[in-house]
Amino acid sequence: MANVKAWIQAARLRTLPLSLSGIIVGTALAQKKGFFELGIFVLALLTTIGFQVTSNFANDYGDGVKGTDNEDRIGPARALQSGLLSRPVLKKGIIVSIIVTMVLAMALIYRAFGTEDLIYVLLFFFLGTLSIWAALKYTIGSNAYGYIGLGDVFVFLFFGLLGVLGSMFLYTKALDWVSVLPAVAIGLLCVGVLNLNNLRDVVSDKKHGKNTLVVKMGFANGKRYHFMLIFIAFLCFLGYIWMESINLWNSYFMVAFVPILIHLATVFKTDEPGELDGELKKLALSTFALAILFYIAINNFL
């Protein structure tokens, strides 16, 4: 039982709702255009969970090996750091997670494209492989991109653009410019969660050479950057409402920004990095709620 708890801890289940937000928004955009298939939706959710769990295992391993996860760290204890899982065992878990995720990804690709659209099959297989690489290289290796301030870029690309537009394309086999707006918005909100994590850990990260954007720009500028991420995401959704001529009633999904704005006020009043730990859950769950409300609203389910 203790071993099961260790794996659950390493999987960081509280990160899963945020990772699913892009799939839900992408599915909403596709369904608005008249495209939906339950099999694709379920496989897309499972594949995304697989990528996220793989990333979480890898982050636990990479930060643990580098010593970034230590007694100075604020937030939940990590499996490797706390000794619940050893390096060899966690490494095997990463390998198993990669295999399971790639099997799910191939099933998703086959369900979406069959064997006729070979170009799309190869493209999404490449994107799936790239996603695994990104999950591993965030903290693992001497050139881990999370340690040189590129984590925000990759989160924006994979959680936002690829998550939303990629999942929409699985249904529609087409893209349009207006759908880029909610994709950018979700990407920025996901970057906001990462930025909160980096704001919280700025002291420990700086001490152990993890040069996140917050370490590079400083805590105060990191809070200003956070405001910019949220504000642009808000504007992107407003832009989508305007371009799609969505009426006031069906724009009710924007109420999800109310707790996000309250969260922003809390961030700006906070001067102690450790006090931001609780804000990660608030922003992540608010983004997930926004995605669900967006799905319901633009497809007129209420």
C-alpha positions as CSV (number, residue, x, y, z in Angstrom):
1,M,0.0,0.0,0.0
2,A,2.9,2.4,0.8
3,N,4.3,1.7,-2.7
4,V,1.0,2.6,-4.3
5,K,0.9,5.8,-2.4
6,A,4.4,6.6,-3.5
7,W,3.5,6.2,-7.2
8,I,0.3,8.3,-6.7
9,Q,2.5,11.0,-5.1
10,A,5.0,10.9,-8.0
11,A,2.1,11.1,-10.5
12,R,1.0,14.4,-8.9
13,L,-2.7,13.9,-9.6
14,R,-3.5,17.5,-8.8
15,T,-1.8,18.5,-12.1
16,L,-4.1,16.4,-14.3
17,P,-7.2,18.7,-14.5
18,L,-5.0,21.5,-15.9
19,S,-3.5,19.2,-18.5
20,L,-7.0,18.1,-19.7
21,S,-8.2,21.7,-20.2
22,G,-6.6,22.0,-23.7
23,I,-8.3,18.7,-24.8
24,I,-11.7,19.9,-23.6
25,V,-11.4,23.3,-25.3
26,G,-10.2,21.7,-28.5
27,T,-13.1,19.2,-28.4
28,A,-15.5,22.1,-27.8
29,L,-14.2,24.0,-30.9
30,A,-14.5,20.8,-33.0
31,Q,-18.0,20.1,-31.8
32,K,-19.1,23.7,-32.5
33,K,-18.2,22.9,-36.1
34,G,-20.2,19.7,-36.0
35,F,-17.4,17.2,-35.4
36,F,-17.3,14.8,-32.4
37,E,-16.4,11.2,-31.7
38,L,-16.5,9.7,-28.3
39,G,-13.7,7.3,-29.0
40,I,-11.3,10.1,-30.0
41,F,-12.3,12.2,-27.0
42,V,-11.7,9.3,-24.5
43,L,-8.4,8.3,-26.1
44,A,-7.3,12.0,-26.2
45,L,-8.0,12.4,-22.5
46,L,-6.1,9.2,-21.6
47,T,-3.2,10.0,-23.8
48,T,-2.9,13.5,-22.3
49,I,-3.0,11.9,-18.8
50,G,-0.2,9.6,-19.9
51,F,2.0,12.5,-21.1
52,Q,1.4,14.4,-17.9
53,V,2.1,11.5,-15.6
54,T,5.3,10.7,-17.6
55,S,6.3,14.3,-17.3
56,N,5.6,14.3,-13.5
57,F,7.7,11.1,-13.0
58,A,10.5,12.6,-15.1
59,N,10.4,15.9,-13.2
60,D,10.5,14.1,-9.9
61,Y,13.5,12.1,-11.1
62,G,15.3,15.1,-12.7
63,D,14.9,17.5,-9.8
64,G,15.7,14.8,-7.3
65,V,18.9,13.8,-9.0
66,K,20.0,17.4,-9.4
67,G,19.2,18.1,-5.8
68,T,16.7,20.8,-6.6
69,D,14.1,18.9,-4.6
70,N,15.5,19.1,-1.1
71,E,14.6,20.3,2.5
72,D,14.5,23.9,1.3
73,R,11.7,23.2,-1.2
74,I,8.2,24.5,-0.5
75,G,5.2,22.4,-1.4
76,P,4.4,18.6,-1.4
77,A,7.4,16.3,-0.9
78,R,8.6,14.5,-4.0
79,A,8.8,10.7,-4.1
80,L,12.6,10.5,-4.9
81,Q,13.4,13.4,-2.5
82,S,11.6,11.8,0.4
83,G,13.0,8.3,-0.3
84,L,9.7,6.7,-1.1
85,L,11.0,5.6,-4.5
86,S,14.6,4.9,-5.5
87,R,16.3,6.1,-8.6
88,P,16.2,2.7,-10.4
89,V,12.6,2.1,-9.5
90,L,11.5,5.6,-10.6
91,K,13.4,5.2,-13.8
92,K,11.6,1.9,-14.6
93,G,8.3,3.7,-13.8
94,I,9.2,6.4,-16.4
95,I,9.9,3.8,-19.0
96,V,6.6,1.9,-18.3
97,S,4.7,5.2,-18.5
98,I,6.3,6.1,-21.8
99,I,5.3,2.7,-23.3
100,V,1.7,3.0,-22.1
101,T,1.4,6.6,-23.3
102,M,2.8,5.8,-26.8
103,V,0.4,2.8,-27.1
104,L,-2.5,5.1,-26.2
105,A,-1.2,7.8,-28.6
106,M,-1.0,5.3,-31.5
107,A,-4.5,4.1,-30.7
108,L,-5.7,7.7,-30.8
109,I,-3.9,8.4,-34.1
110,Y,-5.4,5.3,-35.7
111,R,-8.9,6.1,-34.4
112,A,-8.6,9.6,-35.8
113,F,-6.9,9.0,-39.2
114,G,-7.0,5.2,-39.9
115,T,-4.5,4.2,-42.5
116,E,-5.6,6.5,-45.3
117,D,-4.2,9.8,-44.1
118,L,-0.5,8.7,-43.8
119,I,0.8,12.2,-43.6
120,Y,-1.4,13.0,-40.6
121,V,-0.4,9.7,-39.0
122,L,3.3,10.4,-39.4
123,L,2.8,14.1,-38.2
124,F,1.0,13.1,-35.0
125,F,3.4,10.3,-34.3
126,F,6.2,12.8,-34.6
127,L,4.3,15.2,-32.3
128,G,3.7,12.4,-29.8
129,T,7.4,11.5,-29.8
130,L,8.2,15.2,-29.4
131,S,5.9,15.4,-26.4
132,I,7.7,12.5,-24.7
133,W,11.0,14.2,-25.4
134,A,9.7,17.4,-23.9
135,A,8.3,15.6,-20.8
136,L,11.7,14.1,-20.2
137,K,14.0,17.0,-21.0
138,Y,12.2,19.5,-18.8
139,T,14.5,18.5,-15.8
140,I,16.5,15.4,-17.0
141,G,19.9,15.8,-18.4
142,S,22.7,18.4,-18.5
143,N,20.8,20.6,-21.0
144,A,17.3,20.4,-19.3
145,Y,15.3,23.3,-20.7
146,G,13.5,23.9,-17.5
147,Y,16.9,24.9,-16.0
148,I,17.6,27.6,-18.6
149,G,14.2,29.4,-18.5
150,L,12.5,27.7,-21.4
151,G,9.8,25.9,-19.5
152,D,7.3,28.6,-20.1
153,V,7.8,28.3,-23.9
154,F,7.3,24.6,-23.9
155,V,4.2,24.7,-21.7
156,F,2.6,27.3,-23.9
157,L,3.3,25.2,-27.0
158,F,2.3,21.8,-25.7
159,F,-0.5,22.6,-23.3
160,G,-1.9,25.5,-25.4
161,L,-1.3,25.4,-29.1
162,L,-0.8,21.6,-29.5
163,G,-3.3,20.7,-26.8
164,V,-6.1,22.8,-28.2
165,L,-5.5,22.9,-31.9
166,G,-4.1,19.4,-32.1
167,S,-7.1,17.9,-30.4
168,M,-9.4,19.9,-32.6
169,F,-7.6,18.7,-35.7
170,L,-8.1,15.1,-34.6
171,Y,-11.8,15.6,-35.2
172,T,-12.0,18.1,-38.0
173,K,-8.8,17.5,-40.0
174,A,-8.7,21.3,-40.4
175,L,-7.7,24.4,-38.6
176,D,-8.8,28.0,-38.6
177,W,-7.3,31.3,-37.3
178,V,-10.1,32.2,-34.8
179,S,-9.5,28.9,-32.9
180,V,-5.9,30.1,-32.2
181,L,-7.4,32.6,-29.6
182,P,-8.7,30.1,-27.1
183,A,-5.6,28.0,-27.7
184,V,-3.3,30.9,-26.8
185,A,-5.5,31.7,-23.8
186,I,-5.3,28.2,-22.4
187,G,-1.6,28.1,-23.1
188,L,-1.0,31.3,-21.2
189,L,-3.1,30.2,-18.2
190,C,-1.1,26.9,-18.1
191,V,2.1,29.0,-18.2
192,G,0.6,31.0,-15.3
193,V,0.4,27.8,-13.2
194,L,4.1,27.1,-14.0
195,N,5.0,30.7,-13.2
196,L,3.3,30.4,-9.8
197,N,5.3,27.3,-9.2
198,N,8.5,29.2,-10.1
199,L,7.5,32.2,-7.9
200,R,7.0,29.8,-5.0
201,D,10.3,28.0,-5.5
202,V,12.4,31.0,-6.5
203,V,14.7,30.9,-3.5
204,S,15.4,27.2,-3.7
205,D,15.7,27.3,-7.6
206,K,18.2,30.1,-7.5
207,K,20.2,28.3,-4.8
208,H,20.5,25.1,-6.9
209,G,21.0,26.6,-10.3
210,K,17.5,26.2,-11.8
211,N,17.4,29.4,-13.8
212,T,13.7,29.7,-14.4
213,L,12.3,33.0,-15.8
214,V,11.4,34.1,-12.3
215,V,15.0,33.5,-11.1
216,K,16.2,35.5,-14.1
217,M,13.7,38.4,-13.8
218,G,13.3,38.5,-10.0
219,F,10.2,37.9,-7.8
220,A,8.6,41.3,-8.3
221,N,8.9,41.2,-12.1
222,G,7.7,37.6,-12.0
223,K,4.5,38.8,-10.4
224,R,4.1,41.5,-13.2
225,Y,4.7,38.8,-15.8
226,H,2.0,36.7,-14.1
227,F,-0.5,39.6,-14.5
228,M,0.4,39.9,-18.1
229,L,-0.2,36.2,-18.8
230,I,-3.7,36.3,-17.2
231,F,-4.6,39.6,-18.8
232,I,-3.7,38.5,-22.3
233,A,-5.6,35.2,-21.8
234,F,-8.6,37.2,-20.8
235,L,-8.3,39.4,-23.9
236,C,-8.0,36.3,-26.1
237,F,-11.3,34.9,-24.9
238,L,-12.9,38.3,-25.3
239,G,-11.5,38.4,-28.8
240,Y,-13.0,35.0,-29.6
241,I,-16.4,36.0,-28.3
242,W,-16.3,39.1,-30.5
243,M,-15.1,37.3,-33.7
244,E,-17.6,34.5,-33.3
245,S,-20.4,36.9,-32.4
246,I,-21.2,34.9,-29.3
247,N,-24.1,36.5,-27.4
248,L,-24.0,37.6,-23.8
249,W,-25.8,34.6,-22.4
250,N,-23.5,32.1,-24.0
251,S,-20.5,34.1,-22.8
252,Y,-21.1,33.0,-19.2
253,F,-18.0,30.9,-19.3
254,M,-16.1,34.1,-18.6
255,V,-17.3,34.0,-15.0
256,A,-14.5,31.5,-14.4
257,F,-12.2,34.6,-14.6
258,V,-13.7,35.9,-11.3
259,P,-11.8,33.6,-9.0
260,I,-8.7,34.1,-11.3
261,L,-8.9,37.8,-10.8
262,I,-9.2,37.3,-7.0
263,H,-6.2,35.0,-7.3
264,L,-4.3,37.8,-9.1
265,A,-5.0,40.2,-6.2
266,T,-3.7,37.7,-3.7
267,V,-0.5,37.2,-5.8
268,F,0.2,40.9,-5.9
269,K,-0.3,41.3,-2.1
270,T,2.0,38.3,-1.4
271,D,5.7,39.1,-0.7
272,E,6.7,35.7,0.7
273,P,7.2,33.1,-2.1
274,G,6.1,30.2,0.2
275,E,2.7,31.7,0.7
276,L,1.9,31.2,-3.0
277,D,1.7,27.4,-2.8
278,G,-2.1,27.4,-2.3
279,E,-2.6,29.6,-5.4
280,L,-1.4,26.9,-7.8
281,K,-4.5,24.8,-7.1
282,K,-6.8,27.8,-7.4
283,L,-5.5,28.8,-10.9
284,A,-5.3,25.2,-12.2
285,L,-8.9,24.4,-11.1
286,S,-10.2,27.7,-12.3
287,T,-8.7,27.0,-15.7
288,F,-10.2,23.6,-15.8
289,A,-13.6,25.1,-14.8
290,L,-13.2,27.6,-17.6
291,A,-12.6,24.9,-20.1
292,I,-15.7,22.9,-19.1
293,L,-17.9,26.0,-19.1
294,F,-16.5,27.0,-22.5
295,Y,-17.4,23.5,-23.8
296,I,-20.9,23.8,-22.5
297,A,-21.5,27.4,-23.5
298,I,-20.3,27.5,-27.1
299,N,-22.2,24.3,-27.9
300,N,-25.4,25.6,-26.4
301,F,-25.8,22.8,-23.9
302,L,-27.6,25.1,-21.5
